[in-house]
Amino acid sequence: MNTAIRAKFAGASLLVGVILSGQSLFAQIDLTGDWAVRIHEDQAWRGPGAEIGEYEGLPLTPAGRMKASTWSASSITLPERQCNPLPADDFTDISGMRIWKEVDPATQQVIAWHEHTDWQSQDRTIWMDGRPHPSENAAHTWQGFSTGKWEGNQLAIATTHLKEAMYERHGLFRSDTGTLFERWIRHGDYLTVMLLITDPVYLSEPFIRTRNYELSLTQQLGGYSCIPAEEITNRKEGYVAHYLPGKNPFLTNGTIRYGVPAIAVLGGAETMYPEFMAKLKNSPPANSMPAETPSAKAPPPADLSKAEIETLPVQGSVYMLVGAGSNTTVQVGEFSVTVVDTGFAPLSGKILAAIRKLSSKPIRYVINTSADPDHTGGNPEIAKAGSSVGGLNVGRDLGAAATMGASIIAEQNVLKRMSAPSGAKSEVPFAAWPTDTYETPKYELFDGEAIQIIHEPAAHTDGDSIVFFRRSDVISTGDVFSTVTYPVIDRKRGGSINGTIAALNHIIDLTVPKDKQEGGTYVIPGHGRICDEADVVEYRDMVTIFRDRVADLIQQGKTLEQVKAAQPTFDYDGRYGAPTATWTKEQFIEAVYADVTQPKSK
């Protein structure tokens, strides 16, 4: 009897074990292998491709439509764009891929899936170990940061930290605020990849598409190399290819080819539903400019008493400190610490504490990229916590005072802005003023690596500096570059639109990508996340395009109010148009209008 009971119990246990094991196996499908793409689903779209101006079936926002309609294919001939690869939300278009798993040797659990795309040899990692996504201030990449989990027999993948990129080859962009969600589903020797692209700037609804693959035992993937070159000569330095609004000659290609009304090919969520057919009977003229302008959300007012300082390693010996106000750059050198921009005065204690967590070495140099309070406010406290190197004569004359406090370095115009004429009282405390200034194109230091302080004349102001840490290969830009707002052009203090563009082009000249227009030289903006050359290129293009649009409107005889009404920033407002405490989109338009109509000599 006991034997029979034990046998029945063992059989039941085995059945439960098989069921549970089956469930586990069902939930953890093996995706390993070489997968050949099958494009029969939409070969005409993915082979020859859509016409310029053909956006049907795509949930574009009006801003997305305007960006696409002013895009020029010549932009991809620029050396700084030639090696841009397909992003994670467009990797499935035309080539095969290889998938393999990374297994923890101790537990044998899958900790990551790796995917290699044949076209442009792109590599991607999908983390399965539950790690969090990086800080919002971390760098973005073409493939982004992906995490996955099994939901039944489907691998669900969430991807953030994507660079701005085209998800369709005829000028349709997803902004760097967009995200990607995927489901990878295997059915025997077939794999279906479903992509759901979400973007608050250029898409009014998620854009969903699928791709099919077949397991291949004979597929051979090739290598890839891209070295940019000047494909079209005699272009001016900093040339940006684009069409002015309403002047793209190719936008009617789709309507001419297919004989359909323009409104039918302009895209937008409303064109994706059956009810739209009724509108085609009385099709109004296509309108590329809506009446209302989308706008990025304004951040809440900064409460400095509650602000926390986040420290992000950038590269080499350089770190970025992020809180309320400007970014602070910290370089831990061989013998001392160099600090670029010190933030608002009330945050100096928290910034100093963050620096001390990185190193106990003395702070020897404080560098200000401009005279703005959010870049210089912490000068007194942070400089006082440091020390200088005094010479024999200075030490004999001044004693201990000769080495008290770090040197504060800035371009000469910064001192002029912070100080006051003889007999007058400055609003800025004396302890915050630069102690060492320069009036040459650059000023150089060395502490474990060469540090170049480079003057960018007439950009944000007339006293801007960028700081290049040569060995670490990191550039701290100050407010000539930002990822959160339109450029702040302070004309009263010598700033200009052309000087800003020149500074951005100079940064692009200094940066060198590591591979596929990514990595290599990293860039710390005055405000916003860690960047590289590709991000600066996007920003430079935006500023140049806007300058050209305003210049064209002025050439047409438009007044300032008429220029504002034309909404020349329309396709970028959802990304950069949020007002700050000191700067708005309207002020940006006014500054550029004044600069183009009454340019200041440098």
LOMI-335194 format. One record per residue (C-alpha): x, y, z; residue number from 1. Coordinates in pm, 1 decimal, always signed. Example, Ala and Ser with C-alpha at 12.3 -4.5 7.8 and 13.67 -1.06 7.14 Angstrom:
# residues 2
px	py	pz	k
+1230.0	-450.0	+780.0	1;
+1367.0	-106.0	+714.0	2;
***
This chain:
# residues 602
px	py	pz	k
+0.0	+0.0	+0.0	1;
+277.2	+241.1	+90.4	2;
+459.0	+144.3	-226.4	3;
+149.4	+217.3	-435.7	4;
+98.8	+551.5	-263.4	5;
+461.4	+641.3	-316.5	6;
+432.4	+540.9	-682.3	7;
+119.2	+751.9	-731.8	8;
+282.6	+1045.9	-551.3	9;
+597.0	+1011.1	-761.2	10;
+389.2	+999.1	-1079.0	11;
+191.4	+1306.3	-978.2	12;
+512.0	+1489.4	-885.3	13;
+661.9	+1399.1	-1220.9	14;
+350.7	+1527.7	-1401.0	15;
+358.6	+1855.4	-1206.9	16;
+729.4	+1882.6	-1276.9	17;
+674.0	+1828.6	-1647.7	18;
+394.0	+2085.5	-1651.4	19;
+599.5	+2341.6	-1463.4	20;
+903.6	+2263.3	-1671.4	21;
+695.4	+2296.8	-1984.9	22;
+566.8	+2633.0	-1870.7	23;
+921.5	+2746.2	-1798.0	24;
+1044.1	+2626.8	-2134.0	25;
+745.2	+2785.8	-2305.8	26;
+818.7	+3118.8	-2136.9	27;
+1188.2	+3111.4	-2222.2	28;
+1205.1	+3059.1	-2597.1	29;
+1552.8	+3021.6	-2745.1	30;
+1606.8	+3297.2	-3003.1	31;
+1962.9	+3198.6	-3090.4	32;
+2054.7	+3182.3	-3456.8	33;
+2103.0	+3364.1	-3785.1	34;
+1777.7	+3514.8	-3907.2	35;
+1719.6	+3615.1	-4269.6	36;
+1480.6	+3903.6	-4327.3	37;
+1170.1	+3840.3	-4536.5	38;
+1037.4	+4162.3	-4691.0	39;
+744.3	+4028.2	-4892.2	40;
+510.7	+4197.0	-4643.1	41;
+580.1	+4548.0	-4773.8	42;
+852.6	+4511.4	-5034.1	43;
+755.9	+4821.1	-5230.7	44;
+799.0	+5039.7	-4922.4	45;
+1118.5	+4879.6	-4800.1	46;
+1277.4	+4819.2	-5137.8	47;
+1235.4	+5114.8	-5375.5	48;
+1097.4	+5321.6	-5087.6	49;
+834.4	+5588.6	-5053.3	50;
+829.9	+5913.9	-5244.9	51;
+934.8	+6238.6	-5079.5	52;
+620.5	+6385.2	-4924.8	53;
+445.7	+6047.5	-4907.6	54;
+347.9	+5991.1	-4544.2	55;
+18.8	+5803.1	-4560.7	56;
-44.1	+5556.2	-4280.8	57;
+190.7	+5737.7	-4043.1	58;
+63.0	+5914.1	-3728.0	59;
+266.1	+6230.2	-3779.2	60;
+215.3	+6540.8	-3572.2	61;
+209.0	+6867.2	-3769.3	62;
+563.3	+6926.0	-3638.6	63;
+672.0	+6587.2	-3771.7	64;
+521.2	+6669.3	-4109.7	65;
+697.4	+7005.7	-4126.6	66;
+1031.1	+6854.3	-4031.2	67;
+991.5	+6590.3	-4301.3	68;
+879.0	+6840.0	-4565.2	69;
+1184.1	+7062.8	-4509.4	70;
+1432.8	+6773.0	-4495.0	71;
+1681.1	+6742.4	-4780.9	72;
+1842.4	+6414.5	-4885.0	73;
+2163.6	+6611.1	-4941.9	74;
+2202.8	+6626.6	-4563.2	75;
+2328.3	+6268.0	-4557.3	76;
+2615.8	+6363.2	-4788.3	77;
+2768.0	+6578.7	-4513.0	78;
+3074.8	+6411.7	-4357.3	79;
+2928.2	+6450.3	-4009.2	80;
+2620.2	+6249.0	-4113.2	81;
+2753.6	+5993.5	-4360.5	82;
+2820.2	+5724.3	-4099.9	83;
+2492.1	+5757.6	-3909.3	84;
+2359.2	+5400.2	-3877.5	85;
+1999.0	+5286.2	-3865.9	86;
+1860.3	+5324.0	-3510.7	87;
+1705.6	+5046.2	-3304.4	88;
+1358.1	+5131.9	-3435.8	89;
+1468.0	+5092.3	-3798.6	90;
+1719.6	+4805.0	-3777.7	91;
+1475.9	+4554.5	-3924.7	92;
+1436.5	+4714.1	-4265.8	93;
+1661.0	+4540.5	-4513.7	94;
+1908.6	+4292.6	-4367.7	95;
+1950.6	+3978.2	-4166.8	96;
+2056.3	+3956.0	-3806.3	97;
+2227.1	+3723.3	-3561.6	98;
+2097.0	+3666.6	-3207.4	99;
+2285.6	+3499.3	-2923.4	100;
+2251.8	+3483.0	-2546.9	101;
+2483.9	+3571.9	-2263.6	102;
+2456.0	+3332.4	-1970.9	103;
+2564.6	+3373.1	-1609.4	104;
+2823.2	+3091.3	-1565.5	105;
+2716.7	+3025.1	-1206.1	106;
+2336.8	+3022.6	-1236.1	107;
+2305.2	+2949.0	-1609.0	108;
+2040.0	+3219.8	-1626.2	109;
+2023.0	+3435.6	-1938.6	110;
+2143.7	+3781.6	-1835.8	111;
+2133.5	+3937.8	-2184.1	112;
+2040.8	+3880.0	-2544.5	113;
+2275.6	+4022.9	-2805.3	114;
+2166.9	+4116.8	-3156.3	115;
+2391.6	+4199.1	-3451.6	116;
+2240.9	+4353.8	-3764.1	117;
+2418.3	+4284.3	-4091.8	118;
+2349.1	+4628.3	-4240.4	119;
+2612.2	+4866.3	-4099.3	120;
+2723.4	+4599.7	-3845.9	121;
+2519.7	+4731.4	-3555.7	122;
+2531.3	+4563.3	-3216.7	123;
+2266.9	+4579.1	-2951.0	124;
+2230.0	+4436.6	-2600.2	125;
+1897.4	+4356.2	-2435.1	126;
+1950.6	+4318.1	-2061.3	127;
+1746.2	+4049.0	-1887.2	128;
+1889.2	+4081.1	-1534.5	129;
+1651.1	+4348.1	-1406.3	130;
+1896.0	+4636.9	-1413.8	131;
+1739.3	+4985.3	-1424.1	132;
+1759.7	+5221.2	-1718.5	133;
+2029.7	+5489.4	-1688.9	134;
+1981.6	+5845.3	-1565.0	135;
+1796.8	+6084.2	-1792.9	136;
+2124.2	+6278.2	-1805.7	137;
+2322.3	+5983.9	-1946.7	138;
+2436.4	+5972.1	-2307.5	139;
+2206.3	+5850.8	-2585.6	140;
+2307.0	+5603.4	-2855.6	141;
+2168.7	+5484.8	-3188.9	142;
+2062.4	+5152.4	-3036.5	143;
+1957.6	+5298.3	-2701.5	144;
+1941.5	+5109.4	-2373.2	145;
+1718.0	+4801.6	-2379.1	146;
+1576.5	+4576.2	-2109.8	147;
+1364.8	+4269.6	-2168.3	148;
+1136.5	+4023.8	-1994.3	149;
+939.1	+3721.9	-2104.5	150;
+562.8	+3754.0	-2125.6	151;
+441.3	+3409.8	-2221.1	152;
+629.9	+3314.1	-2535.2	153;
+702.0	+3676.6	-2625.5	154;
+1015.8	+3869.6	-2539.1	155;
+895.7	+4219.1	-2441.8	156;
+1167.6	+4483.9	-2486.3	157;
+1169.3	+4845.9	-2365.9	158;
+1428.3	+5085.0	-2511.2	159;
+1514.9	+5438.5	-2399.9	160;
+1812.6	+5676.3	-2448.6	161;
+1784.2	+5681.9	-2827.6	162;
+1948.7	+5948.6	-3041.0	163;
+1726.4	+6151.0	-3271.8	164;
+1712.9	+5956.6	-3595.9	165;
+1510.0	+5876.7	-3905.3	166;
+1284.0	+5575.0	-3875.8	167;
+1194.8	+5604.8	-4246.3	168;
+1447.4	+5703.7	-4509.8	169;
+1256.3	+5999.6	-4659.3	170;
+1290.5	+6241.2	-4372.1	171;
+1065.7	+6101.6	-4100.4	172;
+1228.2	+6153.6	-3761.6	173;
+1183.1	+6026.4	-3410.7	174;
+1317.1	+6274.3	-3154.0	175;
+1560.0	+6182.0	-2878.0	176;
+1269.4	+6196.5	-2631.6	177;
+1105.6	+5903.2	-2809.2	178;
+1100.7	+5543.9	-2685.3	179;
+1068.2	+5201.4	-2842.0	180;
+872.7	+4895.7	-2726.5	181;
+908.9	+4560.4	-2903.9	182;
+781.5	+4207.0	-2895.8	183;
+991.1	+3928.2	-3044.6	184;
+782.6	+3618.2	-3113.0	185;
+925.0	+3290.8	-3243.1	186;
+711.6	+3035.4	-3427.4	187;
+939.0	+2745.1	-3512.2	188;
+1178.7	+2865.7	-3780.3	189;
+1006.7	+3203.7	-3809.9	190;
+1052.9	+3513.7	-3599.5	191;
+816.1	+3810.3	-3591.6	192;
+942.2	+4141.5	-3458.1	193;
+677.3	+4398.0	-3366.2	194;
+793.4	+4755.6	-3304.8	195;
+594.8	+5029.2	-3132.5	196;
+756.9	+5374.3	-3161.4	197;
+636.1	+5651.0	-2930.2	198;
+746.3	+6012.3	-2963.9	199;
+579.3	+6312.4	-2798.7	200;
+734.4	+6552.3	-3050.5	201;
+681.3	+6403.0	-3396.1	202;
+415.7	+6131.0	-3349.5	203;
+58.7	+6188.6	-3228.1	204;
+5.5	+5816.3	-3167.1	205;
+239.5	+5517.7	-3138.6	206;
+362.5	+5397.3	-3477.7	207;
+339.3	+5017.7	-3504.3	208;
+502.7	+4795.2	-3762.7	209;
+616.2	+4433.5	-3790.4	210;
+902.8	+4251.6	-3960.4	211;
+938.3	+3881.4	-4039.4	212;
+1250.0	+3664.4	-4034.0	213;
+1329.4	+3303.3	-4116.9	214;
+1598.6	+3094.7	-3947.6	215;
+1890.5	+3046.8	-4185.9	216;
+2164.0	+2787.5	-4157.1	217;
+2362.6	+2930.5	-4448.7	218;
+2347.8	+3307.7	-4392.9	219;
+2685.8	+3479.5	-4393.5	220;
+2703.9	+3822.9	-4231.2	221;
+2962.2	+4069.3	-4356.9	222;
+3175.7	+4336.7	-4195.9	223;
+3135.0	+4709.9	-4231.2	224;
+3352.1	+5017.3	-4232.0	225;
+3263.1	+5383.5	-4277.0	226;
+3513.4	+5664.6	-4319.2	227;
+3347.5	+6000.2	-4394.7	228;
+3472.1	+6210.0	-4683.9	229;
+3377.8	+6528.4	-4868.0	230;
+3136.9	+6396.1	-5131.1	231;
+3043.9	+6742.5	-5257.8	232;
+3318.4	+7002.2	-5267.5	233;
+3309.8	+7383.4	-5244.4	234;
+3050.6	+7389.1	-4968.2	235;
+3089.9	+7658.3	-4706.3	236;
+3206.5	+7545.7	-4364.0	237;
+2907.1	+7453.4	-4150.4	238;
+2676.4	+7411.0	-4452.3	239;
+2343.2	+7250.2	-4359.0	240;
+2125.1	+7106.8	-4635.5	241;
+1753.1	+7177.7	-4596.5	242;
+1452.7	+7327.2	-4774.0	243;
+1280.3	+7641.9	-4658.0	244;
+913.4	+7585.3	-4564.3	245;
+697.2	+7554.0	-4874.8	246;
+995.3	+7538.8	-5113.1	247;
+1067.1	+7165.6	-5135.5	248;
+1012.9	+7086.5	-5506.7	249;
+967.1	+6713.6	-5445.9	250;
+670.0	+6715.5	-5209.0	251;
+419.9	+6651.5	-5488.1	252;
+596.5	+6337.6	-5614.0	253;
+353.1	+6106.3	-5435.7	254;
+38.4	+6282.1	-5557.5	255;
+166.8	+6293.5	-5915.0	256;
+275.5	+5929.4	-5914.0	257;
-43.2	+5787.1	-5763.9	258;
-297.2	+6050.6	-5865.6	259;
-435.0	+6095.3	-5514.5	260;
-519.0	+6421.9	-5334.3	261;
-235.2	+6583.2	-5140.6	262;
-428.1	+6558.0	-4814.5	263;
-426.1	+6179.5	-4848.3	264;
-46.6	+6149.3	-4845.3	265;
+31.9	+6402.7	-4573.0	266;
-5.1	+6151.6	-4292.7	267;
-144.2	+6209.1	-3947.1	268;
-341.9	+5978.7	-3721.0	269;
-672.7	+6089.7	-3871.4	270;
-570.1	+5954.1	-4212.9	271;
-538.0	+5602.0	-4069.6	272;
-909.0	+5552.7	-3991.4	273;
-1207.3	+5472.4	-4220.8	274;
-1381.0	+5799.9	-4133.1	275;
-1111.2	+5985.7	-4322.9	276;
-1251.9	+5861.0	-4654.9	277;
-1539.8	+6106.2	-4622.1	278;
-1295.6	+6396.8	-4615.2	279;
-1147.2	+6294.0	-4948.0	280;
-1475.3	+6368.1	-5125.4	281;
-1433.7	+6737.1	-5051.5	282;
-1059.7	+6749.0	-5008.2	283;
-938.1	+7092.5	-4893.4	284;
-598.1	+7225.0	-4998.6	285;
-310.7	+7065.4	-4811.5	286;
-194.0	+7277.4	-4520.6	287;
+159.9	+7224.4	-4397.9	288;
+136.3	+7477.5	-4112.1	289;
-126.7	+7435.8	-3840.0	290;
-266.1	+7728.7	-3650.6	291;
-142.7	+7621.7	-3309.1	292;
+216.2	+7560.2	-3215.7	293;
+309.1	+7253.9	-3005.7	294;
+529.3	+7333.1	-2710.9	295;
+760.9	+7142.2	-2486.2	296;
+648.4	+7130.5	-2126.0	297;
+807.4	+7389.7	-1903.9	298;
+990.3	+7239.0	-1606.6	299;
+863.6	+7335.3	-1261.6	300;
+1044.9	+7627.6	-1094.8	301;
+1367.1	+7512.5	-934.2	302;
+1362.1	+7484.7	-557.2	303;
+1732.2	+7512.0	-478.4	304;
+1676.5	+7405.1	-118.0	305;
+1554.8	+7066.3	-240.6	306;
+1791.5	+7027.2	-534.4	307;
+2008.9	+6717.1	-532.5	308;
+2338.5	+6682.3	-715.4	309;
+2376.7	+6381.7	-944.9	310;
+2727.3	+6271.9	-1041.7	311;
+2779.7	+6098.7	-1376.0	312;
+3116.4	+5966.0	-1496.7	313;
+3174.5	+6089.0	-1851.4	314;
+3506.9	+5951.5	-1967.9	315;
+3866.1	+5935.9	-1849.6	316;
+3905.6	+6153.7	-1541.7	317;
+3605.1	+6378.8	-1614.8	318;
+3265.9	+6381.9	-1442.6	319;
+2944.6	+6580.7	-1486.4	320;
+2751.7	+6712.0	-1185.4	321;
+2384.4	+6784.9	-1250.5	322;
+2143.6	+6975.5	-1028.6	323;
+1940.2	+7292.2	-1062.1	324;
+2113.3	+7542.2	-1288.2	325;
+2408.8	+7478.0	-1514.8	326;
+2605.4	+7155.4	-1536.6	327;
+2933.8	+7144.2	-1346.7	328;
+3233.1	+6962.2	-1495.0	329;
+3491.5	+6807.3	-1263.7	330;
+3830.5	+6676.7	-1373.8	331;
+4034.4	+6477.6	-1123.0	332;
+4393.0	+6537.0	-1230.8	333;
+4722.5	+6387.6	-1123.7	334;
+4776.1	+6633.5	-840.0	335;
+4459.4	+6840.8	-813.8	336;
+4098.7	+6897.1	-920.3	337;
+3972.5	+7133.6	-1190.3	338;
+3611.5	+7255.7	-1179.6	339;
+3426.1	+7409.2	-1475.1	340;
+3127.8	+7625.8	-1371.9	341;
+3013.2	+7628.8	-1011.0	342;
+2633.7	+7655.4	-1029.6	343;
+2404.5	+7876.0	-823.6	344;
+2547.6	+8009.1	-497.6	345;
+2298.8	+7822.8	-270.9	346;
+2412.4	+7490.5	-423.0	347;
+2784.6	+7542.4	-363.6	348;
+2786.3	+7328.9	-47.4	349;
+2619.2	+7035.2	-220.8	350;
+2844.7	+7069.0	-526.9	351;
+3153.6	+7080.7	-305.4	352;
+3035.9	+6768.4	-122.0	353;
+2991.4	+6589.3	-455.0	354;
+3343.2	+6690.8	-560.5	355;
+3486.8	+6559.2	-234.4	356;
+3324.0	+6221.2	-297.9	357;
+3526.1	+6204.3	-619.7	358;
+3858.9	+6318.0	-477.6	359;
+4024.7	+6468.7	-172.2	360;
+4289.7	+6635.8	-388.6	361;
+4299.0	+7016.1	-368.9	362;
+4080.9	+7216.2	-604.2	363;
+4337.0	+7419.1	-795.6	364;
+4144.7	+7569.9	-1085.4	365;
+3788.9	+7697.6	-1124.9	366;
+3698.2	+7784.0	-1484.1	367;
+3394.2	+7992.1	-1578.1	368;
+3253.1	+7950.6	-1928.4	369;
+3051.4	+8273.3	-1894.0	370;
+2947.5	+8533.1	-1636.9	371;
+2597.6	+8388.9	-1584.7	372;
+2497.4	+8348.4	-1217.2	373;
+2417.8	+7978.4	-1260.9	374;
+2775.8	+7928.4	-1382.6	375;
+2958.1	+8151.0	-1134.9	376;
+2742.6	+8166.1	-821.3	377;
+2940.9	+7898.9	-637.1	378;
+3279.8	+8058.2	-712.9	379;
+3344.7	+8201.7	-364.5	380;
+3279.8	+7882.2	-166.4	381;
+3432.8	+7636.2	-410.3	382;
+3742.2	+7849.1	-475.4	383;
+3787.2	+7908.3	-100.4	384;
+3790.9	+7530.9	-46.4	385;
+4086.2	+7499.1	-284.7	386;
+4440.8	+7624.7	-302.1	387;
+4681.2	+7774.7	-555.2	388;
+5049.0	+7730.5	-623.0	389;
+5239.0	+8045.6	-527.5	390;
+5586.2	+8145.2	-641.9	391;
+5874.8	+8230.7	-406.1	392;
+5842.7	+8607.2	-436.2	393;
+5464.5	+8601.1	-402.9	394;
+5487.0	+8371.3	-105.0	395;
+5742.8	+8596.9	+61.1	396;
+5527.1	+8905.1	+8.5	397;
+5183.8	+8758.4	+87.2	398;
+5264.2	+8462.7	+307.6	399;
+4989.7	+8202.4	+344.4	400;
+4749.8	+8423.6	+153.3	401;
+4945.5	+8348.8	-165.0	402;
+4808.6	+7996.2	-184.4	403;
+4468.6	+8047.3	-27.5	404;
+4188.7	+7959.8	-266.2	405;
+4182.0	+7812.3	-614.8	406;
+4245.8	+8028.7	-918.6	407;
+3927.7	+8141.1	-1097.4	408;
+3994.0	+8152.5	-1472.4	409;
+3776.9	+8313.1	-1740.2	410;
+3794.1	+8515.4	-2059.4	411;
+3857.5	+8886.5	-1994.0	412;
+3501.5	+8991.0	-2081.5	413;
+3367.2	+8775.7	-1798.0	414;
+3559.2	+8988.7	-1549.8	415;
+3425.6	+9303.2	-1716.4	416;
+3067.4	+9175.9	-1680.8	417;
+3107.2	+9073.5	-1317.0	418;
+3305.0	+9372.6	-1191.4	419;
+3212.3	+9742.1	-1195.5	420;
+3382.2	+10066.1	-1305.1	421;
+3611.2	+10233.4	-1053.4	422;
+3409.9	+10393.0	-773.6	423;
+3099.6	+10182.8	-847.2	424;
+2981.3	+9875.3	-659.3	425;
+2931.5	+9550.3	-842.7	426;
+2624.9	+9334.9	-781.4	427;
+2856.2	+9033.2	-786.3	428;
+3066.4	+8974.0	-473.1	429;
+3439.2	+9030.2	-521.3	430;
+3517.7	+8671.9	-417.0	431;
+3328.0	+8546.0	-723.8	432;
+3533.2	+8746.6	-973.4	433;
+3791.7	+8575.7	-1194.1	434;
+4144.4	+8600.5	-1056.0	435;
+4310.7	+8501.3	-1384.7	436;
+4184.1	+8614.1	-1724.8	437;
+4295.2	+8570.9	-2083.1	438;
+4239.5	+8772.5	-2402.0	439;
+4407.1	+8533.1	-2645.1	440;
+4226.5	+8268.0	-2853.2	441;
+4303.9	+8006.2	-2589.2	442;
+4453.9	+7949.3	-2244.7	443;
+4622.9	+7622.2	-2149.3	444;
+4677.5	+7426.5	-1828.6	445;
+4810.0	+7080.0	-1747.9	446;
+4723.0	+6840.8	-1468.8	447;
+4751.9	+6480.7	-1575.3	448;
+4633.1	+6592.0	-1918.4	449;
+4629.1	+6903.3	-2133.4	450;
+4340.3	+7138.4	-2060.5	451;
+4259.4	+7394.5	-2329.4	452;
+4030.7	+7688.1	-2250.9	453;
+3913.9	+7821.2	-2587.4	454;
+3741.6	+8155.4	-2641.9	455;
+3425.7	+8144.7	-2855.7	456;
+3365.6	+8512.0	-2943.1	457;
+3015.7	+8655.8	-2983.2	458;
+2827.5	+8330.3	-2920.1	459;
+2604.2	+8316.3	-2611.6	460;
+2796.0	+8626.9	-2496.6	461;
+3129.5	+8783.4	-2589.0	462;
+3309.0	+8604.4	-2303.7	463;
+3225.2	+8238.8	-2369.9	464;
+3483.1	+7965.4	-2325.2	465;
+3473.3	+7596.3	-2402.2	466;
+3708.4	+7366.6	-2210.4	467;
+3876.4	+7069.9	-2381.6	468;
+4025.3	+6793.2	-2166.1	469;
+4257.4	+6637.0	-2419.9	470;
+4346.0	+6294.5	-2276.1	471;
+3998.6	+6229.3	-2138.4	472;
+3861.9	+6350.9	-2474.9	473;
+3579.3	+6553.6	-2321.4	474;
+3461.8	+6907.1	-2405.4	475;
+3268.9	+7122.3	-2158.6	476;
+3079.4	+7379.1	-2365.3	477;
+2899.3	+7614.2	-2129.3	478;
+2588.1	+7773.4	-2275.3	479;
+2694.3	+7774.3	-2639.3	480;
+2532.8	+7427.1	-2645.8	481;
+2229.6	+7290.5	-2460.3	482;
+2000.6	+6992.4	-2503.2	483;
+1700.7	+7152.7	-2332.1	484;
+1638.6	+7497.6	-2483.5	485;
+1696.0	+7711.0	-2787.3	486;
+2029.8	+7897.1	-2767.4	487;
+2033.1	+8186.7	-2523.6	488;
+2171.3	+8476.7	-2727.6	489;
+2249.9	+8768.1	-2499.4	490;
+2295.8	+9054.4	-2747.7	491;
+2342.1	+9308.0	-2467.3	492;
+2654.6	+9119.4	-2366.0	493;
+2786.2	+9064.3	-2717.2	494;
+2608.6	+8742.5	-2815.0	495;
+2501.0	+8664.6	-3173.2	496;
+2338.2	+8391.4	-3380.1	497;
+2630.5	+8361.2	-3621.2	498;
+2877.3	+8345.7	-3333.7	499;
+2670.1	+8067.0	-3177.6	500;
+2670.0	+7871.1	-3503.4	501;
+3046.3	+7927.3	-3540.0	502;
+3101.6	+7794.6	-3186.4	503;
+2891.3	+7485.0	-3256.9	504;
+3084.4	+7420.9	-3577.0	505;
+3409.9	+7458.6	-3383.8	506;
+3294.6	+7195.0	-3134.7	507;
+3211.6	+6964.0	-3425.4	508;
+3560.7	+7023.6	-3567.3	509;
+3719.2	+6928.1	-3233.5	510;
+3513.5	+6613.1	-3172.1	511;
+3601.0	+6277.0	-3327.3	512;
+3347.3	+5990.5	-3312.3	513;
+3467.2	+5645.7	-3214.6	514;
+3251.0	+5445.5	-3452.6	515;
+2934.3	+5499.2	-3656.4	516;
+2909.4	+5864.0	-3551.4	517;
+2890.5	+5770.5	-3184.4	518;
+3109.8	+5794.6	-2875.6	519;
+3470.7	+5909.5	-2908.3	520;
+3479.4	+6268.7	-2789.3	521;
+3206.9	+6333.5	-2532.5	522;
+3046.4	+6673.5	-2484.0	523;
+2908.7	+6823.6	-2162.1	524;
+2651.3	+7093.2	-2247.8	525;
+2572.9	+7395.2	-2033.6	526;
+2236.5	+7233.5	-1959.1	527;
+2112.1	+6883.7	-2033.2	528;
+2250.2	+6535.3	-2081.1	529;
+2589.8	+6398.7	-2182.7	530;
+2636.1	+6415.6	-2561.0	531;
+2872.5	+6335.5	-2844.0	532;
+2934.1	+6483.8	-3187.9	533;
+2610.9	+6354.7	-3341.3	534;
+2405.5	+6539.0	-3078.9	535;
+2592.8	+6864.1	-3142.3	536;
+2532.6	+6818.3	-3516.1	537;
+2156.5	+6791.3	-3457.3	538;
+2160.6	+7108.9	-3249.3	539;
+2383.9	+7294.6	-3496.8	540;
+2151.6	+7197.5	-3779.8	541;
+1847.0	+7321.8	-3588.6	542;
+2007.1	+7659.4	-3511.8	543;
+2134.1	+7703.0	-3869.3	544;
+1798.7	+7608.5	-4023.4	545;
+1618.0	+7853.6	-3798.8	546;
+1863.6	+8133.0	-3885.3	547;
+1811.5	+8064.6	-4255.2	548;
+1432.2	+8067.6	-4219.2	549;
+1434.0	+8402.0	-4038.4	550;
+1672.1	+8547.9	-4296.2	551;
+1440.5	+8434.2	-4576.4	552;
+1135.9	+8590.9	-4408.8	553;
+1324.7	+8915.9	-4358.2	554;
+1424.9	+8910.7	-4723.6	555;
+1052.5	+8885.9	-4804.4	556;
+1002.3	+9209.2	-4608.7	557;
+838.2	+9052.7	-4303.1	558;
+823.0	+9248.1	-3978.1	559;
+914.7	+9091.1	-3645.3	560;
+549.2	+9021.1	-3566.0	561;
+499.7	+8865.5	-3908.2	562;
+806.8	+8648.1	-3857.0	563;
+666.2	+8526.8	-3524.3	564;
+331.1	+8456.6	-3690.4	565;
+508.2	+8244.3	-3954.6	566;
+627.7	+8011.3	-3674.2	567;
+979.0	+7945.4	-3803.8	568;
+1056.7	+7730.5	-3498.5	569;
+740.9	+7520.1	-3533.7	570;
+896.2	+7177.0	-3593.2	571;
+1141.0	+7221.7	-3304.1	572;
+914.1	+7380.1	-3041.6	573;
+807.6	+7045.2	-2899.9	574;
+1172.6	+6970.9	-2826.2	575;
+1332.5	+7306.5	-2736.8	576;
+1042.8	+7549.3	-2694.5	577;
+978.4	+7515.8	-2321.1	578;
+1029.8	+7850.3	-2146.0	579;
+1283.0	+7880.5	-1865.9	580;
+1306.1	+8138.2	-1589.2	581;
+1517.3	+8365.1	-1811.0	582;
+1457.0	+8262.4	-2172.8	583;
+1165.6	+8193.9	-2406.8	584;
+1107.7	+8097.7	-2766.9	585;
+985.0	+8452.1	-2836.2	586;
+1308.4	+8600.0	-2700.9	587;
+1506.5	+8365.9	-2923.8	588;
+1314.0	+8477.4	-3232.6	589;
+1355.3	+8841.9	-3134.3	590;
+1730.2	+8802.2	-3082.9	591;
+1782.7	+8632.4	-3417.0	592;
+1559.9	+8880.5	-3599.2	593;
+1757.1	+9171.4	-3450.7	594;
+2085.1	+8999.5	-3528.3	595;
+1998.3	+8931.8	-3892.4	596;
+1858.2	+9280.4	-3953.6	597;
+2124.7	+9462.6	-3752.4	598;
+2425.8	+9232.6	-3728.9	599;
+2687.5	+9328.4	-3476.3	600;
+3048.1	+9327.6	-3580.5	601;
+3260.2	+9077.8	-3391.6	602;
***
